[in-house]
Amino acid sequence: MSETTPEDTASPVEDSPGRDRTGIKIGNEKLIRVTENAARRLSSLLGKQGRPDGALRLAVIGGGCSGLQYKMDLVEGPAPRDILVHSANVRIVVDPKSALFVSGSTLDFSDDLQKGGFKVTNPNATSHCSCGESFAA
């Protein structure tokens, strides 16, 4: 029988000690994990925009064939209610509502010609549309 470690039961958003000195909530990789491929591409994009300390904002919005879709933007940093996650030496910001949908997800990047780009693998998605651009939860 395997033992449960404190990390296994950790919340994707840490409690009050999980805030930085500006009061921003600090999340962990239980909320969103970034692969090395995605981190390299994100770092490159932020560097090209002159924002090496910037972040990727990942949001879930209504739309698409299945009802929900991801929206990604490069930003300077978190807004006041955002959750900030450090993963693979990059920063991801997620608003609290979107965090409910993306908890446990992995962000990857592919150079594939047909379906390349950033892709979210989301264990909460109950279905996907055939184009792969939207999901239901």
C-alpha positions in Angstrom: 0.0 0.0 0.0 1.4 3.4 -0.9 1.6 6.2 1.5 0.0 9.6 0.9 2.4 12.4 1.1 1.4 16.0 2.0 2.2 17.0 -1.6 -0.4 14.4 -2.8 -3.2 16.1 -0.9 -2.0 19.7 -1.4 -4.5 22.2 -2.7 -3.8 23.7 -6.1 -3.9 27.1 -4.4 -2.0 27.3 -1.2 -3.6 28.8 1.9 -2.7 32.3 3.2 1.0 31.5 3.5 0.7 31.0 -0.3 0.7 34.7 -1.1 3.6 36.8 -2.2 4.5 40.1 -0.6 2.1 41.9 -2.9 -0.9 39.8 -1.8 -1.1 37.8 -5.0 -2.3 34.2 -4.5 0.4 31.6 -5.3 -0.7 28.4 -6.8 1.3 25.2 -7.5 1.6 22.6 -10.2 -1.5 20.9 -9.0 -3.4 23.8 -10.7 -1.4 23.8 -14.0 1.9 22.2 -15.0 4.0 23.5 -17.9 6.2 21.1 -20.0 9.7 22.0 -20.9 8.6 22.5 -24.6 6.0 25.0 -23.5 8.3 26.7 -21.1 11.0 27.2 -23.9 8.4 28.6 -26.3 6.8 30.9 -23.7 10.2 32.2 -22.6 11.1 32.9 -26.2 7.9 34.8 -26.9 8.1 36.8 -23.7 11.8 37.7 -24.6 10.8 38.8 -28.1 8.2 41.1 -26.6 10.7 42.6 -24.2 8.8 41.1 -21.2 11.2 38.5 -19.7 9.4 38.7 -16.4 6.0 38.5 -18.0 3.5 35.6 -17.8 1.0 33.6 -19.8 -2.6 34.3 -18.8 -4.7 31.2 -19.3 -8.4 31.7 -19.1 -11.5 29.6 -19.8 -14.3 31.5 -21.6 -17.7 30.5 -23.1 -17.7 29.6 -26.7 -16.8 27.1 -29.3 -18.6 23.9 -30.4 -18.5 22.3 -26.9 -19.3 25.4 -24.8 -15.9 26.3 -23.3 -12.6 27.3 -24.9 -9.2 28.5 -23.7 -7.9 32.0 -24.1 -4.2 32.7 -23.8 -2.5 36.1 -23.6 1.0 37.3 -22.7 0.8 39.7 -19.8 3.1 41.7 -17.6 1.9 39.8 -14.5 -1.0 38.9 -12.4 -4.1 41.0 -11.7 -5.2 41.5 -8.1 -7.5 38.4 -7.9 -5.3 36.1 -10.1 -3.5 33.0 -9.0 0.2 32.9 -10.0 1.8 29.6 -10.8 5.6 29.1 -11.3 6.2 26.0 -13.3 9.3 25.1 -15.4 10.8 28.5 -14.7 7.9 30.4 -16.3 4.9 32.2 -14.8 1.2 31.3 -15.6 -1.6 33.4 -14.3 -5.2 32.1 -13.9 -8.3 33.9 -12.7 -10.2 32.1 -9.9 -13.1 31.1 -12.1 -10.9 29.6 -14.8 -8.9 27.8 -12.0 -12.0 25.7 -11.3 -11.9 24.4 -14.9 -8.1 23.9 -15.4 -7.1 22.4 -12.1 -4.8 19.5 -12.8 -4.1 20.5 -16.4 -0.8 20.4 -18.3 0.3 23.1 -20.8 2.4 21.7 -23.7 3.7 23.1 -27.0 4.1 21.4 -30.3 5.8 22.6 -33.5 3.5 20.3 -35.6 2.5 21.9 -38.8 -1.1 20.9 -38.7 -2.0 21.1 -35.0 0.9 22.9 -33.6 0.9 25.5 -30.8 0.1 25.6 -27.1 -2.2 22.8 -26.0 -3.9 22.2 -22.7 -4.4 18.6 -21.5 -7.3 18.9 -19.1 -8.5 16.0 -16.9 -11.7 17.9 -16.2 -12.8 18.1 -19.8 -15.7 15.6 -20.3 -15.8 16.1 -24.1 -14.0 17.9 -26.9 -15.2 19.1 -30.3 -13.8 17.5 -33.4 -11.6 20.5 -34.2 -10.0 20.3 -30.8 -10.5 24.0 -30.0 -13.2 23.7 -27.4 -14.3 21.4 -24.5 -17.1 20.7 -22.1 -16.6 20.2 -18.3 
